[in-house]
Amino acid sequence: MITHDILQPTHLLLILVAVLVVLGPKRLPQASRAIGRSIREFRSATSLEQPPTKVATDSSEPAERG
């Protein structure tokens, strides 16, 4: 069995060319920004440095009936 690195420079180049063909030169920057924002939001949401935020909704707590 021969093992190879998955992300060799030629593979990355082929992936970049395929993405460019699929998205086109006009939509590629928009897609890159969207991916960057998503990664940034994911990292901030999973970060251990920030305390978890608690979202309070009216339906989450049972209503008191007297």
LINSUL-V58239 format. One record per helix or strand. SS is the DSSP state (@ for helix, = for strand). FROM is the first residue (numbers start at 1). TO is the last residue. If there is no record, write none. Layout:
BEGIN
<<SS:FROM:TO> <SS:FROM:TO>>
END
This chain:
BEGIN
<<@:9:46> <@:58:60>>
END
